[in-house]
Amino acid sequence: MEVINYRISLDIDFRGKKYKGEETVKINDAEKKVTFDLNNIDIQDVKINGSPVKYETDNNSLTFSTVGGNISVDVKFSSDVDRGLKGFYLAGTEDKYILSTQFEESDARRAFPCIDNPNYKATFDISMKIDSDLKAISNMPAKQEKLENGKKLVEFEQTPRMATYLVYLGVGQFDEAEDLYKGKKLYLTAMKGHLTSSRYPLEVAKKSLNYLETYTGIEYMLPKLNLISVPEFASGAMENWGAITFREILLNIDDSTTSRSYKRTSEVITHELVHMWFGDLVTMKWWNDLWLNESFATFFAFKTVDSTDPEWKFFGDFLLDQTDGAYTMDALKNSHPINADVSDPRSVSQLSYEIRYGKGSNVLRMIEAYVGKDVFMKAMRNYLKEFSYKNASGSDLWNAIEKESGKGVSSIMEQWISQKGYPYIITERNGDRLKITQKQFYFLDGERNSQWKIPLFINRFSREENTLMDGREMEIEGDVLSLNYGHSGFYRVLYDDVMYETITRNLSQISADEKWGIANDLYAFLLSGKINMTQYVRRLEKLYGINDNIVIDEISKQLYSLYNITGNGYFRDLANFYIKDKMEYIETNKKDEFNYKISLSGLYTKLAYINNDFCKTLLSKYKEYSQVEPDFRLAYLVAQARVNNDFRYFANIIETTSNDEDKTKAITASGVLEGDSNHKSIMEFVKSGKAKKQDMDSFFVAMSSSDGSRQYIIDNLKNIVDTMYKFQLSPLRINRCVQSMIGNAGIKDPEKMKKAAESVRNEEIFGGINKGLEFLEIYENLVKNTK
């Protein structure tokens, strides 16, 4: 059966927050019984080839019988606008809002009856009847607008063949800035009154489109592109073809925007633009390959920005953001393969972001390094050309890379995507040879010890050599300095004492990325018990002199985290010493360099969390947070929380500031507040709806990481989870929040948290609960091993 076209007409009662719809769906080779997906939609009438037919509906489907062959199905339906952040929903407050859509993975069925499956691509002819003072936006440009019975009818041009989850519908009063890219209109779109004067997002889009067109050999395929900031949005952004949606914090650049956020905005815009090719033009057949869309978009976003803004050295951010997260989550017994079993799209919420996005993108980066960048690019071009406007699976991609490279990429990739976890390599000198052994890395003892074909990137004293480790053990001849040149491989290395000493004597011959990996591995080996605290401290001390910004970020995070988890004053003193030393280095030598400015802001924030004297100094320097340079406002707000301990200060910022970035800083800092009065006020504030739904979980994540708030999280876990469900947060966000609360807050009273976790267990969030409990056990072991 093949779906050819949807012709969808919606009559929208914007102020009544409801709509009526009519659609005609053309299907070739129809089956004798056809089922459309739907959710919270009322069906009034169904016809096939113009004749009424009997139909059955339940909460999830519309089913009717057909004569088979080529048919045309007419459906009349109606629905209220959704109050959650999915489907066709109200974005904003009940009084000031736009209507927008979020359909991935399977919520197009909340807006119109459809076969809501990525493998059933079709073209879409969309029209919307709206109030005359409103504007409608969809994937394609409007081909005509006209008045009918006092309302405006907007008809859009037909889309290319695309999946249902990529359709976009937007209605409201909007402000827009325009630009041109090779004759095509680019729009920066926001709810009326919310558009800032910055054209930075448009400039990013133009640079990225140019790079992606050059790389893929395929021009951007739609006649226009909207970048739409949405006032309430569950995700960070969504790649609706030609009408990309974002949280306002990403597009509304203004005087409160931090240096880090400029990078983040660039990366997210580019990520969504990569999807125009990887995901929209070529789409996965089923949700088990969703990782392919997201991993490609993640890897190529960093690759693109690294090319368009080379001074940012953006793959350092890739390691800090994507590699670290993937390493952490995939070392859990409760991890899952990249290519996870997805029998129902709703089960995607159980999957780890860090695996779908982070691990997958790291594996792609590893394969690119193994086969070579030019070979990889040619394979990508061939793959995109062959499957344009079609669906593909992971094996189609591996075959394209293998064909172009002549290397056994398919057998390598099959292991990396079908097995959970990743290897670590143990080194042992054997005369003039280096013996290496691979094992699976776990934080806790795992039930299996998988094996991988590992592309090795050998550093022979500043000269790279690639080879494939195909077996549990192997020996390498000749001089070897280290075993992950440029940190291109997704594996850890546990060096013997002799090799580690050699590495630390020759740090000048090791890249910043590989130095980051060496430091990152040390922390993982401490958490897993593969080295003890004395070994960790002695080895880490040899890296203190490294002044690459990503290494400073890594080591300062480790020392701060060790104190935050264990409460051990020894780690507080180490962190205090290291952070102050690196602050002085940056302020003396690197203050005006963009990356170091970001690192400095992070050091300020960490020091504010652990040093009361520093907090008092910050507060004495500024009368109000708005006077503080944006990069250092979070540190200032943390100082406010630690010294003055009053939620009213933060509630005022969250309610009154128009800038989402300042709101999120205030939410993060409020997690430091102590005392029942503050904690109850935070909970009342959340329940009142004064904070955006999209930010609700951020309160509880922040509180979980602060010792003074952890007991409240433990005692009120069920109330918090029930509140998130009441406000219809997505299961994905609830999973991630529950994981953080159990793992981070639970260390205050592990046994009580374990009981609380079982009290909230259900089918939608069992993944987050299990991971949270595993992190809690890891942290319990850390506390025992660092006393």
N, C-alpha and C positions, 0 to 999 in steps of 0.2 A: 504494500500500500504506500502511496506517495502523496503527500500533501503539496498541492501546487501553489495555492494562493489563499490568503485571508483578506476579505474586504470588510473592514470594521468601521462602523459609524457609531459614535457615542454622543448622546445628548446630555450635557453635563449641567446639573443644578449646583453651581459652585457654592452658593451661600447655603443651600440646603444640604450640601455635602453628600450628594447621591447622584446617580446617573442611570440612564436607560441606554441600551445598546442593541444594535442589530448587526449581524455578521453573516457573510456568505463565504463558505469554505469550499474550495474546489479540491476534490480528491480523485486521483487516478488509481485504478485497480483496487477499489475499495473492497474490504472484507465484508462478509455477510452481516457481521455485527460490528459496529463502530462505537468506540468509547471516547468521549472528550473528557479531559480533566477539568474540574472546577472546584472552587472553594468559596463558600459564602456568596454564591451567585444564585439568584432566582431565575428560573427558566419559565417563559410564558408560552413559547410556541416553537416547534421544529418542523421544517419542511425539507423534503428531498426532491430535487428537480421540480420544485414548485408545488408539490402535493404534500398535505399534512400527513404526518406519521405519528404513531404512538412512540412514546419514549419513557424512560425510567431515569429518575435522579435520586441520588443520595448525597451525603455531605461531601463526597469527593469526585463524583462522576455524573456524566450525562451519557446514557446508552440508548441506542436505537438500532433497528434492523434495516438493512439495505438490500437492494437487488444485486449489489456488486458492480464492478466495472467503474466507469468514470461518472462521478456524481457531483452534484452541487447541493450543499447543505445550508439552509437558512435557519438562523437561530435568533429569537428575540429574548432579551434578558435584561435584568436590572440588578443594581447592588448599591449599598451604601459605600462611601469612601472609607477605606480601612483606617483605624485609629492606631494600629501598630506601625512599624516602620518597614512594611513589606506589602507587596501587591501595588495597587493604585491607592495611595495613602495621603493623609493630611500631614504636610510637613510644615511645622511651625506650632503656633498656639491655636486654640479654638477660635480666637478672634483675629489673628493675623497669620496668614498661611498661604502656601501655594499647594497645588496638588502635584504629586510627582510619583514616579514608579521605581520599585526595586524588585526585579523578577528572578534574579539568580538566587538559588538554583531552580526552584520549581514553583514560583509564585506568579507567573503570567496567568495561571488559572484563577487567581484571585481577581483579575481584571476582566477577563473574557474567556469563554469556553474555548478550549484548544487542545491539541495533542501536545502536551507540555514536555517534550522530549527533544534533546538537542539533535538527535539523528533525523528528525522530521523537519528539515529546513523548508521554508516557503518564502514567497514574496508577500509583502503586506501593502495594502492600499488603505490608508487610515484617514478618517475625517472626524472632526470634533465640532459640535455645535456648542458655543459658549456665549456668555454675556458679552455684549459689545465692547465693554471697557477692559476686557481681558485679552491675553495673548495665549496661543497654544503652540507648543513645541513638540516635534517628534523627530524621528531619525533622519528624515529627508526634508528638504525645503518645502514650504507651502507652494502649491501650484496655482491656487486661487483662494480668495476670501470674498465672501458676499454675505449680505444681510438677508435673513429669512425669518419673517414673523418676529422681528425685534431682536433676534439673536444673530451672532456672527457664525457662519459656517466656514470652517477652515479645512481645505482638502490638501493633502500632502502627496507629493510624488511617490511612485511605487518604489519600495526598497529593493535591494538585491535579495537573492535567496539567503535567508538567515534563520537562526534558531529563535524560538519564541522568547527565550530569556533575555534576548538582546533588544527587544522592542522597548521604545521609550514613549511615554505620554507625560506632558507637563502642561499645567494650566495655572494662570495667575497673572498678577501684575509684576512685570519684570523690568529691570534696568539692564542695558547691554552696552558693551564696548565692542567695536568691530575692528577687524584687520583683514588683510588679504594674504593668502599664501598661494602663489602660482595661479592667481586668478580665482581661487576658491575662498569663499567667505569663512572667516573664523569669528566666533562670537564668544565673548566672556559674559556670562549671563548670571544674574542674581535676582532674588526677590527685591521688589521695589524698595529703595532706601538702604539696601545692603551692599551695593556695589562700591568698592573702593576705587581710587583713582589709579592704582598701579596697573601697568600693562605687563608686568613680569610674567604672568601665566601665559599670555599670548606669545611673548618672545620665546619662552621655553618651548611652547608647542611648535613654533615655526622651526626652531633649531632641530628639534627632535624629529619632526616629520621629514626634514631634509636628510638627516642621517639615515633614518629607517628606509626611506625610498632608495637611497643610494645603496644601502647594504642589501636589501632584498631584491632590488631590480624591479620592483612593482610600485607604481605610484599610488598615493592615497586614493581610495576608490570611490568615495562619496563626494557629492558636489559641495558639501558644507560641513562644518564641525562646530558644535556648541560645547563649551566648557561651562557646566552649570553648577553653581554652588547652591546647596540645598540646606535650609536652616535646621532640619532634623534628618539625620542620615545614619543608619545603623553601621554601615561599613565605612572605610576610608574613601572609597571611590568605586565606580562601576562603569564598565566598558561598553555601555549601550552604543551601538554602532552609529556614529555621527552625532551623538548627544550624550556625552560623558557626564556623569554626575559625581559630585565631590562634597565632602563636608566643607562648610564655609571656612573653617580654619585653614584649609589648604589653598583656597583661591583669593580670600579677602586679605591681601597683603597691605599692611599699613605701618604706621610708626611703632606699633607694638610687636611687629614680627621679628623673631630672633634670627640670628645667622643660621642656626641649625634648621630652622623652619624653611629658609630659602632653599636649602638642600633637599629637605623633605618634600617640599612642593614640586621641585624639579623632578625628583625621582618618581613621585606618584603620578604626575601628569604624564611623564614618559612611559611609566608602567602601563597606563591605560591606553596610550597611543600604540604601544607594541601590540596590545590586544586587537587593534584594528586588523592586523595581519595574523597574529597567532591567537586564535580564539574566535574572531568574527569572520574573517575571510576563510580560514581553515578552522573547523570546529571539531572537538572531540566527539566520538560516537556516543559515549555514555560517561556518566559522572565519575567512574573509576579513573578516567584519564583527565579529570579536571586539573590534576597537578601539572599536566603537560601545558595547558594554557597558562597557569599561574607561575610555574617554574620558568617558562620561557619569558614571560613578561617581566619577572623579577630579574633574571639574569641579563636580559637585553636592556632593561631600563638602566641598570648600573653600567652596562657596557656603553650605552648611548651617551649618558651623562659624562662618563669618563672621557669620551671623545669630544663632546661639545664644550666641556669645562675642564680641561686637563689639569688646571692648577688645583682643583679640588682633590685629585688623587682618589677618585671615588670608590675604587675597589677596597680601600681601607675601610670605608663605611660599610661596604658589603660584608667584610669580615666581622665588624663590630655588630652589625644588625642581623644579617642572615646566617652567616656561618656559626656564630656563637649560639644563636637560638636553636639552630638545627642540631648542632652537637649536643646541646643540653637535652632537648626533648627526645632525641633518638637514642639516648643512653638509658632510657627508662624501659623497664620490663613491659610497661603499658604503652609502649610506642606501637607503631603500625607501619607496614610497608608504604612506600611512595604510592604504588599502584594498589590502593586498598580496595577491598571488596565493598561495593556500594550497591546494595540491592534496592534501596529506596533513597531518593535524593535527600530526604530529611535526615538520613544518617550522616550526611556530610558534616553536620554540626559537631559530630563526635571526633572528627579528624583534626589533627594538629595543624594549625597555620604554619608552624615551624617546619613541618615535614613537607606539606604541599608546596609551599613557597620556598622555604629556606633550603631544605635538603635537596629538593629537585633542582634548584638553580645552582647549587654547589656541584652536583653531579654533572650537570651540563657544562659548567665551567671546567671541570676536570677533564671531560671528554674533549672539549675544544682544545685544551692545552696538550692533550695526548695526540690528537690527529693533526693539529696545526690550525691556525686561525683562517688561512685562506681556504683550506680544504673544508673546514666547517662552514664557512660562508657559502661556498659553492653548493654544498649539500642542502643548506637551508633554502637557497634559491630554487633548487630542483624540487624540493619537497613542497614549497609554497605554490610553485607553478603547477605541479601535478594535481594538488588537492584544492585549488582555489574554488570557493563557493561550494565545497563538498565537506564531508566528514572524514576524519582520519583517526588512527589509533597510534599508540606509542611505537609499535613495531614498524609502522610505515616510516617513521622518522629514523629509527635505528638503521633500517635498510638503506635509506638514502645516505646516511653518514658512512656506513660500511662500504657501499658501492663506490663512493667518491674517495674514500681513504685507503681502501684495500686492507683495512685492519678489522679484526673480529669484534666490531663494536656491539653487534647484536647480543652476543653471548656475555659480554661484559655488562651491558646495560640490563639484561634480564636479571642478573644477580642483584644489581644495585637497586632496581625498582621493586623486585618481588620479595626481597628479604628486608625485615626491619633491622635497624641497627647499622653499625659501621665498625670497621676494624681499628685496632691500634697495633703498632709495630714495636716489638721489643728488640733492642740491638745488643749484640755480644761480639766482642773482638775475638777472632780466631786466627792468630798469627797475622799474616798480611791480608786476610780476608775479613769481611764483616758479615757475620751471620745475623739474619733477621727472621723473626717469627711473627706471624699475625694471629691475633685473637680478637674476639668480639668485645667491644668496650661496653661495660655496664657500670652504673653507679652502685647498684646492688648486685649480688650474685644472680646471674641470669640462668634460665633453664636450657639454654642452647649456646653453642659456640659455632656460629656460621662462618663460612669462608667466602672470600671475595677474590675476583681477579682485580688486582689493584694497579692502576697506572701510577708508577713511582716517578717522582721528580727529584733526581739526585743532584745535590749541590757538591760538585767536585771543586771546591774552593773558587767560587764565583763562575764556574762553568756548569751549565745545566746538561743533564743527560736523562732522557726518558727511557723507561723500560717497563715491562709488565711483570708483576709478581703473580704467578699462576700456581699457587700451592701454599701449603701451610708454612713452609720454610724455604729460604733461598740464601745463597751467599753472593756477595758483591766483591769483586776484586778492585784493587787500586785505592787511591786516596779518596775518602768520602768525608766531607765536612758535615753534611746534614742530609735529611731524607724527605724534605718537602719544599723544594725550591719555589720561592714565590708564594708558598702556601696554596698551590694549585690543586692539591689532592685533598679529598675528603676523608682524612684519616689522622689519627694522632700518633705521636712517636714518643715512646718511653726510652730515653737514651740511657745507656750505662754511664757510670761516673766518668770514665776516661773520655768518652765522646762529648759529654756535657761540658767538661773542662775545656776541651778543644774548641767547642762552639763558642764558649764565653771569651776565649782568648782571640777569637777571629770574628767578632761581631761585625766588623767593618765589611766583611765579605758576605754578609747575609742581609737580604732585603728587609725593609720595615715590615712587610706582610709576613715573612717567615718568622721574624722576631716576635710579632704578635702571636703567631701560632705556638711558639715555644712557651711563651708566658701563659697563654690560654690552656695549654696542655697541663702545665703544672697544677693549676687550680683544679682541673678535672681529676687528675691523679690523686690529689689530696682528698677531694670529696669521695672518691671511690675507694680510698684506703690503699691505693697502690704505692703511695709514698706516705710517710708520716709527717707530722707537723715540722719536726726538726729539718728533715730533708727539704720540705717545701720552702721553709724560710731561708735556708742556706742557698738553695738554688735561685730563689727569687731575688735575693740580695744582689746576685751577680748581674741582674738585669736592671737594677735601679739607675745605672748611669745612662741607659738608653733614653734619648730625648725625642724619638719619633712620636708624633702626637697620638697615634693609635695605640702605641705601647703604654704611654702615659694613661690614656683612657682605660686600658685593660687592667693595669696593675692597681690603679686607684680604685677601680670598681671592685676588684678582688678583696683588697684590704678593707674597704668599707663594708662589703657584704659579709666578710668573716666576722666583723664586729656586730653587724646588724643581726646576724643569725645567732651567734653564740653569746653575745653580751660580754665577751672576754675583753677586759681592759687592755690586755697586751696588744690585741689587734687594733683597738682604738688608738693606742699610742703609735703603733706602726703607721696606721692610716694618717694620723695627724702629722707625723714627721714627713712622710712621703708627699702628701698633698701640699703642705706648705713649701717644701723644697721645689716642687714642680711649678707651683704658682709663681715663686720667685724667678725661676728660670724663664718662664714664658713672659712674665711682665718685664723682665730685663732684656730678653733676646728676641721674642717672637710676638710681641703684643699686637702688632698690626697684621699678622698673617691670618687669613680667614680660618683655616683649620685649627690653629692654635687658640684663636679667640673662642671657638666652640669648646675646645678642651678646657680652657680657663673657666668658662661658665659652669662646666660640669664639676670642676674642682671646687669652685665657690659653693655650689649646692651641697656637695658631699661634706665639706668642712662645716657648713651651717648645721647639718644634721648631727654632727658629733662634737662641736666646739662652741660652748655657750659664750665665751669671750669674743669669738669671731662674730657671733650673732649680735651681740651688743654693739660691736664696732660698726656693723652694717646699719643697724637701726639709728645710730647716732649720726651717720653720714647723710642719711636722707630722711626727710619728713614724711614722705608718702611714696608708695610703690610706683606711682606713675612718673616720678622724677628719676627713677632708676633706669639705666640703659636696659633695653629689652632682654639682652643676653643674661643679665644678672638678676632679673626680677624674681625668678623662682627661689634663688638663694635668699633674697630679701624677705620673701613671703614665708619661707621656712623659719627664718629668724623671728619674724612676727609671731608665728605660732609657738615657737619654743619660749620666747620671752614673755609675751603678753597673754597667750593661751585663751583666746576669746573668739568663738566661731562667728560672732556678729560681724567682726571685721571682714571675714571671708565671704559671708553671706551677702554683704553689701556689694562687694566686687562682683560676685557671680550674678547678682540681680541687675546691677546698674551699668556695668561696662558693656560696650557693644562688640568688643573684640573677643572672639572665642579663645584665642591663645591665652589671654589674661584670665579668662574664666577657668580654663583647664589648669593653669598654674595655681590659682587659688584653691581649686579642688584638691590638687596634689598636695599642696602645703597643709591643707586642713587635716590631712591624715595624721599629722604630728600632734594635733591637739589632744590633751589629756583630760580626764575627769568625766563623770557621768553626765553632768550638765551639758558639756560640749557634745558628747556622743549622742545624747538624746536629741539635741538641737539639730545635729546633722541628719539623723534619721527622720525627724519631723520635716526638715527642709526637703529631703528627697521625696517623701510621701506627698508633700504639698504640690509637687510638680513645678516648683520654681526653677529647678535645674532642668536642662534638656534631657529627654529620655536617653539620648545617645551618650550622655555623660554620667548616667546614674551609677553604673558599675565602677566608674573611676574612683568614686568616693571610697568604696569598700576595698578596692585594690590598694589604694593609698594607705588606708587605716591598717590593713593587714601587714604592711611593712614597717609599722612603727610600734615599738614595744609598749608604749602607753595606751595604744588603742586595741591591741590584740585580744585582750580578755573580752572586750565588748563584742568583737567579731565572733569569738567562740560562743559566748552566751546568747548571741542573737542570730546565729547562722540561719535558722529556719525562717525567722521573721524577714531577714534580708532576702533570702531566695524567694519567699512568697511575694515580697514587694516587687522584685524584678519580674516575676511572672505576671503580677497584676498590671504592670505597665507594659506588658507584651514585648519585653526585650527578646531578641532572637535567642534561640537555644545555643547558638555559637558563642554569643557574648556571655550568656549565663555560665556555660561550660568553662570559659576562660577565667571568669571572675571566681567561680567556685574553686577552681584549681589553685588560684592565687591565695584565696582566703584560707583554705585548708592547709596548704603547704607553708605559707609564710606566717599566718597568725597562729597556727597550731603549735608552733614551737613553744609558745607560752605555757600551754597545758595540753600536751599531746594526747593523753588518754581521754580527756573531756572532748577534745576536738574530734577524735575518732568516733565517739558516740554521736556527736552532733552531725558528723558527715553522713552517718547511716540514717539519720532522721530525715534527710532531704533527698536521699537516693531515689531516682526514678529513671525511666528508660532514656529520657532526653539528655540527662546530664551525668550519666554514670561514667562517661569518659573523663570528664573534668574531675569528678570525685576520686576516681582511681588514681589519676595522675597526681592530684593533690596529696593523697595519702602516701604515695610513693616518695614525693618530695619531702614530706614530713619525716618519713623514716630516714631519708638521706641526711636531713638536717639534724635529726636526733643522733645519728652516728657521728656526725661532725662535732657536735657538742661534746660527746664522750671522748672523741679522739684528740680534742684540742685542750682538754683540761690540764 
